[in-house]
Amino acid sequence: MARYSRSAGSDVERAMDRRKKGKLKRGKGGKGGTVKSRKQAIAIGLSEARREGDKVPAAKKGAPRRRAKRSKVASRS
């Protein structure tokens, strides 16, 4: 189980409050639409905590992209 600092918890709580009020925006510089998802609000709060240097585990990396495999039969001519 991951351990978060108290200040990280308060950052998430603040982000959740802003989401409830409809003030939490997504995208670069908050220029996107309003955040509707609870999970996304939590992610935004955690990223703010990371930026401040709070004790928060690293964000999970996305799955690596798969490259299309070339078939050996098609390469023969």
N, C-alpha and C positions, 0 to 999 in steps of 0.2 A: 504494500500500500504506500502510495506516495505521501510525503509530508509537505504541507504548505505552511508558509509563515502566516502569522496573523494579519500582517499588512496585505499579503496576497489575498486573503479571504475578504478583507474589507474592499479591495479593488474589485473583486468579483461581485460583491454585494452592491457596490456603487453602480456597476455596469447593469446589474439586474434591475435596479431602481430606475435607471435611465431608460431601459427597455420598456418597463411598465408604463412610464410616462410618454413613451413614443419619441424620446429624444436621442436614442442610441442609433447612430448611423454606421453603415459599413462601407468599405471601399477606401481608396487612397484619400486621406485627408477628410474622411467622413462625408464625401460627396456622393456616395451611393444612396440607396434607399434605406428606409428604416429597418431595423432588425426585428424580425417577428419570432425567430426561433430562440428558445431558451438555451439550447446548446451553444448557439453562436454567441449569445451574450456572455456565457461563461468563458468561451474561448477568447473573446475580446478582453474581458477582465483579467484573464491569466496573461495575455500578451502584454497588457499594460503593466502588470506586476513584473514581468520579465524585463521590460524596458527600464523600470525603476531599480532593478537589481535585487529584487526580493528572491527568497529561496523558493523556487518553483522548478519542478522537473522540466527537462527540455521538451519541446513540442515534438509530437510524433511525426516522423517523416512519411511522406506519401509512398505508395507502392511504386517500385521502379517501372518505367515504361517498357513494354515488350517490343522488341524489334521483329519485324516480319522475317521469318526464316526463308532462305532461298532453298528450293528443292534441288537436289543434285541432278535430277532428271532434266529439269528445264535448262540447266547451265550447259549441258552437253549439246553440241550442234554438229 
